[in-house]
């Protein structure tokens, strides 16, 4: 498997739906809100001046294999989903009537995330997700490491991440990149480890 990492902010528009599709395989809240929310989230993320990330593309097939995303203000990425009020109301009502527990979790998570960034000069590893058929080959670790290297270049001193306690593959990759568990907490339906690493 050979691949190249590219800045997420430079991804061609026609490949962004592929990022959304890969993310739908993630077990987190954003995926549970559905494709419309996932695609809108990443449309906003690649335009955000503070956020940065990478996507891995196969050198043989040009297929997008996975991606990573970091931000010093992860809550601002989520809040951008509400900027287009008509779009948000239309789509959130669909969630309320079809997946009410996802709506409730969204409220809980939006409150929790506000208290997660403790200090200046820090970033959050918001996501690193790999298509299932490319997992187990170190790609997730490489995508997260790229975030760490870029964060260091931008002058950040520390990076945080939250990983579900059951997600042993992500936890191993994160710890292999030098993260240490600083606490384990409950966020509604999710039971997570909070990790940090110096940059």
RACOR-V592506 format. One record per backbone hydrogen bond with DSSP energy under -0.5 kcal/mol. CO is the residue of the C=O (numbers start at 1). NH is the residue of the N-H. Records with the same first field share a line. If there is no record, write none. Layout:
# RACOR-V592506
CO=NH + NH
This chain:
# RACOR-V592506
2=59 + 60
4=57
6=55
7=10
8=11
12=15 + 16
13=16 + 17
15=18 + 19
16=20
17=21
18=22
19=23
20=24
21=25
22=25
23=26
28=32
29=33
30=33 + 34
31=34
34=38
35=39
36=40
37=41
38=42
39=43
40=44
41=45
42=46
43=47
44=47 + 48
45=48
52=70
53=8
54=68
55=6
56=65 + 66
57=4
58=62
63=58
65=131
66=56
67=129
68=54
69=126 + 127
70=52
71=124
73=76 + 77
74=78
75=79
76=80
78=81
79=82
80=83
83=85
84=88
85=89
86=90
87=91
88=92
89=93
90=94
91=95
92=96
93=97
94=98
95=99
99=102 + 103
100=104
101=105
102=106
103=107
104=108
105=109
106=110
107=111
108=112
109=113
110=114
111=115
112=115
113=116 + 117
116=118
121=157 + 158
123=160
124=71 + 126
127=69
129=67
131=134
132=135
134=137
138=142
139=143
140=144
141=145
142=146
143=147
144=148
145=149
146=150
147=151
148=152
149=153
150=154
151=156
152=155
157=199
158=123
159=197
160=125
161=195
163=193
164=167
166=168
167=171
168=172
169=173
170=174
171=175
172=176
173=177
174=179
175=178
180=196
183=194
185=192
187=190
190=187 + 192
191=165
192=185
193=163 + 195
194=182 + 183
195=161
196=180
197=159
